[in-house]
Amino acid sequence: MSTLPAQTTAPSQSFLHMALGNRSFVVGAFITLVIAGMALLSFIWTPYPVTELSVLNKMKGLSAEHLFGTDHFGRDIFSMIMVGARASIAVAILAVGIGIIIGVPLGCYAAASGGWVDETLMRVNDLVFAFPALLSAIMITAIFGPGATNAIIAIGIFNIPVFARVARAGALSIWPREFILAARASGKNKVLITIEHILPNIVSLLLVQGTIQFALGILAEAGLSYLGLGTQPPMPSWGRMLFDAQTRMMSAPHLAIFPGLAIVITVLGLNLLGDGARDILDPRLRRVR
């Protein structure tokens, strides 16, 4: 008996054409590419070395020499934001990667198994989900000490149940479909069906959720660094910059404004990108333009 391929909706237009016609996707992609480009550029060039201290230039305002001013150590704020983007993106990518690598197989396995296996995995999933990333980071830090690695582990653990839920819900909606029944009748086992038919049909859900979790990872990293649990000095971090600026808000507001704007703009861009991708990849949400 011949098997039916995984069902996909054949778009009347190419993905690129639909993406360019979606304002949210275009704006979000542009912002995300600018931030990512700035982070990549910081590996080879910044206006000033971020570890360079200059007592003569401390607490300077905006100028042609220092676009975003300098901090209380005389370090260039714009250079620190560039390097801070690198730290935030790296933490978010690795944390989301942990969630996908562990959470998606768990969710697919729970959906394929059903019964007590599904129920047990979901209850354990709920237990892990009850501990937010911040609380997990505090517990991990108390044992292993602060640092970016522990922040990645804490945020990654929080992402596991999120992706497990999404994968399970998507898989459960696919398993009763006729082409899955045909695949089972042909003798394919559940692992092969999951790889060949389930995953291709839920990848759009995972991509959209990935952009959302990536934005939340940026926020979580900033929050952990603000509390001193994330990226450690001398490596700049947007959250750490906000912490250092809190006692100088009246005398030097630029110390908080620019890292705060960097966080807001990055999260906004990722959310717009995720909303646009959802509209494009989900035919039920695709708008006629």
Order of alpha helices (4+ residues) and beta strands (2+ residues): alpha-alpha-alpha-alpha-alpha-alpha-alpha-alpha-alpha-alpha-alpha
